[in-house]
Amino acid sequence: MSAAADTTVARAGAAARPGTAEQAGRRVEEVLEQLAASGDGRTCAAAEELVRVLMDFYGTGLARTVELLRRHAHQGPGADPLAALLGDELVASLLVLHDLHPEDLTTRIGRAMDTVRGLGVEQAGFDEATGVLRLRTTGSGGCGCPSTQDGARQAAVDALACFAPEVTSVDMDGTGTAREPALLQIGTRPAGPSPVGSCSATAR
């Protein structure tokens, strides 16, 4: 990134947070225009792509939230709308990203593991100091061959990335096989190795 682009980004970070969607949109346009004026075409193109990706991500999350709330409306007055939101991978990932998820880490790890029931793995322990989650096979997820275990472990990794990104590594049966590096992490997470896995933005 050029020195001019660095200055533009620094000014954007120092600006007050926009309070409305209109103000946010104007601020984004101002920053993009400043980047374009800096003459750094590659940085400007990357910034525009970043805006598109984030818009798609949050747009999908909002659409999923509306869908879940509509379903809740047909379940009667006794149903808890928050329960549906907290149990959805995409919505939960957005809540966790902004420190808005009301459940503690242990509960969220449990939610992630609930999504892989039937795949032959279960939680064997979690070290909160290191972020390492240990899994063990249960013998109920197929042949028990390495490829089956790898598939179950990857499913757990992906779910944990959504519900509990504080988990930084997943070991299967004491093999010490760690989670793969993340392609992108948005926001500030606890200190230590970067969380791993990807949280799909596809509505389920």
Salt bridges, closest charged atoms under 4 A:
GLU22 OE2 - ARG26 NH2 2.52
GLU30 OE1 - ARG27 NH1 2.75
GLU49 OE1 - ARG52 NH2 2.95
GLU67 OE2 - ARG64 NH1 3.10
GLU67 OE2 - ARG71 NH2 2.52
ASP88 OD1 - ARG64 NE 2.65
GLU89 OE1 - ARG204 NH2 3.52
ASP99 OD1 - ARG189 NH1 3.91
GLU103 OE1 - HIS101 NE2 3.99
GLU103 OE1 - ARG111 NE 2.62
ASP114 OD1 - ARG117 NH2 3.16
GLU122 OE2 - ARG136 NE 2.63
GLU166 OE2 - ARG108 NH2 2.87
GLU166 OE2 - ARG189 NH2 3.39
GLU180 OE2 - ARG153 NH1 3.92
